[in-house]
Amino acid sequence: MVKHIVMFKLKDSLSATEKMEVITRFKEAIEALPAKIDVIRKVFVGWNINEAESWDICLESEFDTLDDVKLYAAHPDHVSAAGILKDAKQDRACVDYEF
């Protein structure tokens, strides 16, 4: 199994309300993907409640293989969901590991 974790930092120029609107739309879109992309075993999006930390969003998902992660990443429904962050995202970090 492969765990795919992605963290996003939103632009500081966004208000707290704007950030929550983007996070909510992103969370809804990503968490709807298992019904459309059958290689997703589990997916969850959470937002950071600790203001002392720099990342705003954490996406945690599970797949059978790294090839499944790559299939998911290129899937049009995932590309569309990820596009929600296009204009709001300042930075992104990702790790994929076997467990």
C-alpha distances in whole Angstrom, upper triangle without the diagonal:
4,7,10,13,16,20,23,27,29,33,35,38,36,38,36,36,35,32,31,32,30,27,28,28,25,23,24,23,20,19,21,18,16,19,20,17,15,11,11,9,11,13,16,19,21,24,26,29,29,32,32,29,29,25,26,23,19,17,13,10,7,6,4,6,8,11,10,10,14,15,14,16,19,20,23,22,20,23,25,23,23,26,28,27,29,32,31,28,30,27,23,20,17,14,10,8,6,6
4,6,10,13,16,20,23,26,29,32,34,33,35,33,34,32,29,29,30,27,24,25,25,22,21,22,21,18,18,20,17,16,19,19,16,15,11,10,10,11,12,14,17,19,22,23,26,27,29,29,26,25,22,23,20,16,14,11,8,6,5,6,6,6,10,9,8,11,13,12,14,17,18,21,20,18,20,23,21,20,23,25,24,25,29,28,25,26,23,19,16,13,10,6,5,4,6
4,6,10,13,17,20,23,26,29,31,30,31,29,30,29,26,25,27,24,21,22,23,19,18,20,19,16,16,18,16,15,19,19,16,16,13,11,10,9,10,12,13,15,18,19,22,23,26,26,22,22,19,19,16,13,10,7,6,5,7,9,9,9,12,11,9,12,14,13,14,17,18,21,20,17,19,21,19,18,22,22,21,23,26,25,22,23,20,16,14,10,8,6,5,6,7
4,7,10,13,17,20,23,25,28,27,28,27,28,26,23,23,24,21,18,20,20,17,16,18,17,13,14,17,14,14,18,18,15,15,13,10,11,10,9,11,12,14,16,18,21,22,24,24,20,20,16,17,14,10,8,6,5,6,8,11,10,9,12,10,7,10,13,11,11,14,15,18,17,14,16,18,16,14,18,19,18,20,23,21,19,20,17,13,11,7,6,5,7,9,11
4,7,10,14,16,20,22,25,24,25,24,25,23,20,20,22,19,16,18,19,15,14,17,16,13,14,17,16,16,20,20,17,18,16,13,13,12,10,10,10,11,13,14,18,18,20,20,17,16,13,13,10,7,6,5,6,9,11,14,14,12,15,14,11,13,16,13,12,16,17,20,18,15,16,18,16,14,17,18,16,18,21,19,16,17,14,11,8,6,5,6,9,12,13
4,7,10,13,16,19,21,20,22,21,22,21,17,18,19,16,14,16,16,13,13,16,15,12,14,17,16,17,20,20,18,20,17,15,16,14,11,11,9,11,12,13,17,17,18,19,15,14,10,11,8,6,5,7,9,12,14,17,17,14,17,16,12,14,16,13,12,15,17,18,17,13,14,16,14,11,14,15,13,15,17,15,12,13,11,7,6,4,7,9,12,15,16
4,7,10,13,15,18,17,19,18,19,18,14,15,17,14,12,15,16,13,13,16,16,13,15,19,18,19,23,22,21,23,21,18,19,16,13,12,10,10,9,10,14,14,15,15,12,10,6,7,5,4,6,9,12,15,17,21,20,18,20,19,16,17,19,17,15,18,19,21,19,16,16,18,15,12,15,14,12,14,16,13,10,11,8,6,5,6,9,12,15,18,19
4,6,10,12,15,14,16,15,17,15,11,13,15,12,10,14,14,11,12,16,15,14,16,19,18,21,24,23,22,24,23,20,21,19,16,14,11,11,9,10,14,14,14,15,12,9,6,6,5,7,8,12,14,18,20,24,23,21,23,21,18,19,21,18,16,18,20,20,19,16,15,16,14,11,13,12,9,11,12,10,7,8,6,5,7,9,12,15,18,21,23
4,7,9,12,11,13,13,15,13,10,13,14,12,11,15,15,13,14,18,18,17,19,22,22,24,27,26,25,28,26,24,25,22,19,17,14,13,10,10,13,13,12,13,10,7,5,5,7,9,12,15,18,22,24,27,27,24,26,25,21,22,24,22,19,22,23,23,22,19,18,19,16,13,15,13,10,12,12,9,6,5,5,6,9,12,15,18,21,25,26
4,6,9,8,10,10,12,10,7,10,12,9,9,13,14,12,14,17,17,17,19,22,22,25,27,26,26,29,28,25,27,24,20,18,14,14,11,11,14,14,13,15,12,9,8,6,8,12,14,17,20,24,26,30,29,27,28,27,23,24,26,23,20,22,23,23,22,19,18,18,16,13,13,12,8,10,9,6,4,5,7,9,12,15,18,21,25,28,29
4,5,6,9,11,13,10,9,12,13,11,12,16,16,15,17,20,20,20,23,25,25,28,30,29,29,32,31,28,30,28,24,22,18,17,14,14,16,17,14,16,14,11,10,10,12,15,17,21,24,27,29,33,32,30,31,30,26,27,28,26,23,25,26,25,24,21,20,20,18,16,15,13,10,11,9,6,6,5,8,11,15,18,21,24,28,31,33
4,5,8,9,12,11,9,13,14,13,14,17,18,18,20,22,23,23,25,27,28,31,33,33,32,35,34,31,33,30,26,24,20,19,15,14,16,15,12,14,13,10,11,10,14,17,20,23,26,30,32,36,35,33,34,33,30,30,32,29,26,28,29,29,27,25,24,23,21,19,19,17,14,14,12,9,9,8,11,14,17,20,24,27,30,33,34
4,7,9,11,10,10,13,14,13,15,18,18,18,21,23,23,24,26,28,29,32,34,33,33,37,36,33,35,32,28,26,22,21,18,17,18,19,16,17,17,14,15,13,16,20,22,26,29,32,34,38,37,35,36,35,32,32,33,30,28,29,30,29,28,26,24,23,22,20,19,17,14,14,11,9,11,10,13,17,20,23,27,30,33,36,38
4,7,8,6,6,10,10,10,12,14,15,15,18,20,20,21,23,25,26,29,31,31,31,34,34,31,33,30,26,23,20,18,15,15,16,17,15,17,17,14,14,12,14,18,20,24,26,30,33,36,36,34,35,34,30,30,32,29,26,28,28,27,26,24,23,21,19,18,17,14,12,13,10,8,10,10,14,16,20,22,26,29,32,35,36
4,5,5,6,9,10,11,12,14,16,16,18,20,21,22,24,26,28,30,32,32,33,36,35,32,34,31,27,24,20,18,15,15,15,16,14,17,17,15,15,13,15,19,21,25,28,32,34,38,38,36,37,36,32,33,34,31,29,31,31,29,28,26,25,23,21,20,19,16,15,16,14,11,13,14,17,19,22,25,28,31,34,37,38
4,6,5,6,9,10,10,12,14,15,16,18,20,21,22,24,26,29,30,31,31,34,34,30,32,28,25,21,18,15,12,12,12,13,12,15,15,14,14,11,13,17,19,23,26,29,32,36,36,35,36,34,31,32,33,30,28,30,30,29,27,25,25,23,21,20,20,17,15,17,15,12,14,15,17,19,21,24,27,29,32,35,35
4,5,5,6,9,10,11,12,14,15,17,18,20,21,23,25,28,29,29,30,33,33,30,31,28,24,21,18,16,13,14,14,16,15,18,18,17,16,13,15,18,20,23,26,30,33,36,37,35,37,35,31,33,33,30,28,30,30,28,26,24,24,22,20,20,19,15,15,17,15,12,15,17,19,21,23,25,28,31,34,36,37
4,5,5,6,9,10,11,12,14,16,17,18,20,22,23,26,28,27,28,31,32,29,30,27,24,21,17,16,13,15,16,18,16,19,19,17,16,12,14,17,19,22,25,29,31,35,35,33,34,32,29,30,31,27,26,27,27,25,23,22,21,19,17,17,16,12,12,14,12,9,12,14,17,18,21,24,27,29,32,35,36
4,5,5,6,9,10,10,12,14,15,16,18,20,21,24,26,26,27,29,29,26,28,24,21,18,14,13,10,11,12,15,13,16,15,13,12,9,10,14,16,19,22,26,28,32,32,30,32,30,27,28,28,25,23,25,25,24,22,20,20,18,16,15,15,11,10,13,11,8,10,12,14,15,18,20,23,26,29,32,32
4,5,5,6,8,10,10,12,14,15,16,18,20,23,24,25,26,28,28,25,26,23,19,16,13,11,9,11,11,14,14,17,16,15,13,10,10,13,15,18,21,25,28,31,32,31,32,30,27,28,29,25,24,26,25,24,22,20,20,19,16,16,16,12,12,15,14,11,13,15,17,17,20,21,24,26,29,31,32
4,6,5,6,9,10,11,12,14,16,17,19,22,23,23,24,27,28,25,26,23,20,17,14,13,12,14,15,18,18,21,20,18,16,13,12,15,16,20,22,25,28,32,32,31,32,29,27,28,28,24,23,25,24,22,20,19,19,17,14,14,14,10,11,14,13,11,13,16,18,18,21,23,26,27,30,33,33
4,5,5,6,8,10,11,12,14,16,17,20,22,21,22,25,25,23,24,22,18,16,12,12,11,13,15,18,17,20,19,17,14,11,10,13,14,17,19,23,25,29,29,28,29,26,23,24,25,21,20,21,21,19,17,16,16,14,11,11,11,7,7,10,10,8,10,13,15,15,18,19,22,24,27,30,31
4,6,5,6,9,10,10,12,14,16,18,20,20,21,24,24,20,22,19,15,12,9,8,7,10,12,15,15,18,16,15,12,9,7,10,11,14,17,20,23,27,27,26,27,25,22,23,24,20,19,21,21,20,17,15,16,15,11,11,12,9,8,12,12,10,11,14,14,14,16,17,20,22,25,27,28
4,5,5,6,9,10,11,12,15,17,18,19,20,23,23,20,21,18,15,12,9,9,9,13,14,17,18,21,19,18,16,12,10,12,13,15,17,21,23,27,28,27,28,25,23,25,24,21,20,22,21,20,17,16,17,15,12,13,14,10,11,15,15,13,14,17,18,18,20,20,23,24,27,29,29
4,6,5,6,9,10,11,13,16,17,17,18,21,22,19,21,19,15,13,11,12,12,16,17,21,21,24,22,20,17,14,12,14,13,16,18,21,23,27,27,26,27,24,22,23,22,19,18,20,18,17,14,13,14,12,9,10,11,7,9,12,13,12,13,17,18,17,20,20,23,24,27,29,30
4,6,5,6,8,10,11,14,16,16,16,19,19,17,19,16,12,11,8,10,11,14,17,19,20,23,20,18,15,12,9,11,10,13,14,18,20,23,24,23,23,21,18,19,19,16,15,17,16,15,12,11,12,10,6,7,9,6,7,11,12,11,11,15,15,14,16,17,19,20,23,25,26
4,6,5,6,8,10,13,14,15,16,18,18,15,16,13,10,8,5,7,9,13,15,18,19,22,20,19,15,12,9,10,9,11,12,16,18,22,23,22,23,20,18,20,20,16,16,18,17,17,14,12,14,13,9,10,12,10,11,14,16,14,14,17,17,16,17,17,19,20,22,24,24
4,6,5,6,9,12,12,13,15,17,18,15,17,14,11,10,9,11,12,16,18,22,23,26,23,22,19,16,13,13,12,14,14,17,19,23,24,24,24,21,19,21,20,17,17,19,17,16,13,12,14,12,9,11,13,11,13,16,18,16,17,20,20,19,20,20,22,22,25,26,26
4,6,5,7,10,11,11,12,15,16,14,16,14,11,11,10,13,14,18,21,24,25,27,25,23,19,17,14,14,12,14,14,17,18,22,23,22,22,19,17,18,17,14,14,15,13,12,9,8,11,9,5,8,10,9,11,14,16,15,16,20,20,18,19,19,21,21,24,25,26
4,5,5,8,10,10,11,13,14,11,13,11,8,8,7,11,13,17,20,22,24,26,23,22,18,16,12,11,9,10,10,13,14,18,19,18,19,16,14,15,15,11,11,14,12,12,9,7,10,9,6,8,11,10,11,14,17,16,16,19,18,16,17,16,17,17,20,21,22
4,5,7,9,10,11,13,13,10,11,9,6,6,7,11,13,17,19,22,24,26,24,23,19,17,13,12,10,10,10,12,14,18,19,20,20,17,15,18,17,13,14,16,14,15,11,10,14,13,10,12,14,13,15,18,20,19,19,22,21,19,19,18,19,19,21,22,22
4,6,6,7,9,11,13,11,12,11,9,10,11,14,17,21,23,26,28,30,27,26,23,20,17,16,13,14,13,15,16,19,20,21,21,17,16,18,16,13,15,16,13,13,10,10,13,12,9,12,15,14,16,19,21,21,21,24,23,21,22,21,22,21,23,24,24
4,5,5,6,8,10,8,10,10,8,10,12,15,18,22,24,27,29,31,28,27,23,21,17,16,12,13,11,12,13,16,17,17,17,14,13,15,13,9,11,13,10,11,7,7,11,11,9,11,14,14,16,18,21,21,20,24,23,20,21,19,20,19,21,21,22
4,5,5,6,8,6,7,8,8,10,13,16,20,23,26,28,30,32,29,28,25,23,19,17,14,13,10,11,11,14,16,17,16,13,13,15,13,10,13,14,12,13,10,10,14,14,12,14,17,18,19,22,25,24,23,26,25,22,22,20,20,18,20,20,20
4,6,7,10,9,11,11,11,14,16,19,22,26,28,31,33,35,32,31,28,26,22,20,17,17,14,14,14,16,19,20,19,15,16,18,15,12,15,16,13,14,11,12,15,15,14,16,19,19,21,23,26,26,26,29,28,25,25,23,24,22,24,24,24
4,6,9,9,12,13,13,15,17,20,23,27,29,32,34,36,33,31,28,26,22,21,17,17,15,15,14,16,18,18,17,14,14,15,12,10,13,13,9,10,7,9,12,12,12,15,17,17,20,21,25,25,24,28,27,24,25,22,23,22,23,24,24
4,6,6,9,11,11,14,16,20,23,26,29,32,33,35,32,30,27,25,21,20,16,15,12,12,11,13,14,15,13,10,11,12,9,7,10,11,8,10,8,9,12,13,12,14,17,18,20,21,25,25,24,27,25,22,23,20,20,18,20,20,21
4,5,8,10,12,15,18,22,25,28,31,33,35,37,33,32,29,27,24,21,18,16,13,12,10,11,13,14,13,9,11,13,10,9,13,13,11,13,12,12,15,17,16,18,20,21,23,25,28,28,27,30,28,25,24,21,21,19,20,19,20
4,6,9,11,15,17,21,24,27,30,32,34,35,32,31,27,26,22,20,16,14,11,9,6,7,9,11,10,6,8,10,8,7,11,12,11,14,13,12,15,17,16,17,20,22,23,24,28,28,26,28,26,23,22,19,18,15,16,16,16
4,6,7,11,14,17,20,23,26,28,30,32,28,27,24,23,19,16,13,11,7,6,5,8,10,11,12,8,8,11,10,7,11,13,11,14,12,11,15,16,14,15,19,20,20,22,26,25,24,26,24,21,20,17,16,14,15,15,15
4,7,11,14,17,21,23,26,28,31,32,28,28,24,24,20,17,13,11,7,5,5,7,10,13,13,10,10,14,13,11,14,17,15,18,16,15,18,20,17,18,22,22,23,25,28,27,26,28,26,22,21,18,17,14,15,14,13
4,7,11,14,17,20,22,24,27,28,25,25,21,20,17,14,11,8,5,5,7,10,13,14,16,12,12,15,15,12,14,17,16,18,16,14,18,19,16,17,21,20,21,24,27,25,24,26,24,20,19,17,16,14,15,14,14
4,7,10,14,17,19,22,24,25,22,22,18,17,13,11,7,6,4,7,9,13,15,15,17,13,12,15,15,12,13,16,15,17,14,12,15,16,13,14,17,17,17,20,23,21,20,22,21,17,17,15,15,14,15,16,16
4,7,10,13,16,18,21,22,19,19,16,14,11,8,6,5,6,9,13,16,18,18,20,17,15,18,18,15,15,19,18,19,16,14,17,17,13,14,17,16,16,19,22,20,19,21,19,17,16,15,15,15,17,18,17
4,7,10,13,16,18,19,17,16,13,11,7,6,4,6,9,12,15,19,20,20,21,19,16,19,19,16,16,19,18,19,16,14,16,16,12,12,15,14,13,17,19,16,15,18,16,14,14,14,15,16,18,20,20
4,7,9,12,14,16,14,14,11,9,6,5,7,8,11,15,18,22,23,22,25,22,19,22,23,19,19,22,22,22,20,17,19,19,15,15,17,15,14,18,19,16,15,17,16,15,15,15,16,18,19,21,21
4,6,9,11,13,11,11,8,6,4,6,9,11,15,18,22,25,26,25,27,25,22,24,25,22,21,24,24,24,21,19,20,20,16,15,18,15,14,17,18,14,14,15,15,14,15,16,17,19,21,24,24
4,6,7,10,8,9,7,5,6,7,11,13,17,20,24,27,28,26,29,27,24,26,28,24,23,26,27,27,25,22,23,23,19,18,20,18,16,19,19,16,15,15,15,14,14,16,18,20,22,24,24
4,6,9,9,11,10,8,10,11,14,16,20,23,27,30,31,30,32,30,27,30,31,28,27,30,30,30,28,25,26,26,22,21,23,21,19,22,22,18,18,18,18,18,18,20,21,24,25,27,27
4,5,6,9,9,9,11,12,16,18,21,25,28,31,32,31,33,32,29,31,33,29,28,32,32,33,30,27,28,28,25,23,25,23,20,23,23,19,18,18,18,18,18,20,21,24,25,28,27
4,5,7,9,9,12,14,18,20,24,27,30,34,34,33,35,34,30,32,34,31,29,32,33,33,31,28,29,29,25,24,25,23,20,23,22,18,17,16,17,18,18,21,22,26,27,30,30
4,7,9,11,14,15,19,21,25,28,31,34,34,32,35,34,31,33,35,32,30,33,34,35,33,30,30,31,28,25,27,25,22,24,24,20,19,17,17,18,18,20,22,25,26,29,29
4,6,8,11,12,16,18,21,24,28,31,31,29,32,31,27,29,31,28,26,30,31,32,30,27,27,28,25,22,24,22,19,22,21,18,16,15,14,14,14,16,18,21,23,26,26
4,7,10,11,15,17,21,24,27,30,30,27,30,29,26,27,29,27,24,27,29,29,28,25,25,25,22,20,21,20,16,18,18,15,13,11,10,11,12,15,17,20,22,26,27
4,6,8,11,14,17,21,23,27,26,24,27,26,22,23,26,23,21,24,25,26,24,21,21,22,19,16,18,17,14,16,16,13,11,10,9,9,9,12,14,18,20,23,24
4,7,10,13,17,20,23,27,27,25,27,26,22,24,25,22,21,24,24,24,22,19,20,20,17,15,16,14,12,15,15,11,10,10,10,10,11,14,16,19,22,25,25
4,7,10,13,17,20,23,24,22,24,22,19,21,22,19,17,21,21,21,19,16,17,17,14,12,15,13,10,14,15,12,10,12,11,9,10,12,14,16,19,22,22
4,6,10,13,17,20,20,19,21,20,16,19,20,17,16,19,20,21,19,16,17,18,14,13,16,15,13,16,18,15,13,14,12,10,10,10,11,13,16,18,19
4,7,10,13,17,17,16,18,16,13,15,17,13,13,16,17,18,16,13,14,15,12,11,14,14,13,15,18,16,14,16,14,11,10,9,11,12,14,16,17
4,7,11,14,15,14,17,15,12,15,16,13,13,17,17,19,17,14,16,18,15,14,18,17,16,19,22,20,17,19,17,13,12,10,10,10,12,13,13
4,7,11,12,12,14,11,9,13,13,11,12,15,15,17,15,13,16,17,14,14,18,18,18,20,23,22,20,21,19,16,14,11,11,10,11,12,12
4,7,9,10,12,9,8,12,13,11,13,16,16,19,17,15,18,20,17,17,21,21,21,23,26,25,23,25,22,18,17,13,12,9,10,10,10
4,6,7,9,6,6,10,10,9,12,14,14,18,17,14,17,20,18,18,21,23,22,24,28,27,25,27,24,20,18,15,13,10,10,9,10
4,7,8,7,8,11,11,12,14,16,16,20,19,17,20,23,21,21,25,26,26,28,31,31,28,30,27,23,21,18,15,12,11,9,10
4,5,5,7,9,10,11,13,15,15,19,19,17,19,22,21,21,24,26,26,27,30,30,27,29,26,22,20,16,14,10,10,8,11
4,5,5,6,9,10,11,13,14,18,18,16,17,21,20,19,22,24,23,24,28,27,25,26,23,19,17,13,11,8,9,9,12
4,5,5,6,9,10,11,12,16,17,15,16,20,20,19,22,24,24,24,28,28,26,27,24,21,19,16,14,11,12,12,15
4,5,5,6,9,10,10,14,15,13,15,18,17,17,20,22,22,23,27,27,25,27,24,20,19,16,15,12,13,13,15
4,5,5,6,9,10,13,14,11,13,16,15,14,17,19,19,20,24,24,21,23,20,17,15,12,11,9,11,12,14
4,5,5,6,9,12,13,11,12,15,15,14,17,19,19,19,23,24,21,23,20,17,16,13,13,11,13,14,17
4,6,5,6,10,11,10,11,14,15,14,17,19,20,20,24,25,23,25,23,19,19,16,16,14,16,17,19
4,5,5,9,9,7,9,12,11,11,14,16,17,18,22,22,20,22,20,17,17,14,15,13,16,17,19
4,6,8,9,6,7,10,10,9,12,14,15,15,19,19,17,19,17,14,14,12,13,12,16,17,20
4,6,9,7,7,10,11,11,12,15,16,16,19,21,19,21,20,17,18,16,17,16,19,20,23
4,6,5,6,9,10,11,12,15,16,17,20,21,20,23,22,19,20,18,19,18,20,22,24
4,5,5,6,9,10,10,13,15,15,18,20,19,22,22,20,21,20,21,21,24,25,27
4,5,5,6,9,10,11,14,15,18,19,19,22,21,19,21,19,21,20,23,25,26
4,5,5,6,8,10,12,13,16,17,16,19,18,16,17,16,17,17,20,22,23
4,6,5,6,9,10,10,14,15,14,18,17,15,17,16,18,18,22,24,26
4,5,5,7,10,10,13,14,15,18,18,17,19,18,21,21,25,27,28
4,5,6,8,10,13,13,13,17,17,15,17,17,19,19,23,25,26
4,5,6,7,11,11,10,13,13,11,14,14,17,17,21,23,25
4,5,5,8,10,10,13,14,13,16,17,20,21,24,27,29
4,6,8,8,9,13,14,14,17,17,21,22,25,28,29
4,6,5,5,9,10,10,14,15,18,20,24,27,28
4,6,6,9,10,11,15,16,20,22,25,28,30
4,6,8,11,13,17,19,22,25,28,31,33
4,7,9,11,15,17,21,24,27,30,32
4,6,8,11,14,18,20,24,27,29
4,7,11,14,18,21,24,28,30
4,7,10,14,17,21,24,26
4,7,10,14,17,21,23
4,7,11,14,17,19
4,7,10,14,16
4,7,10,13
4,7,10
4,7
4
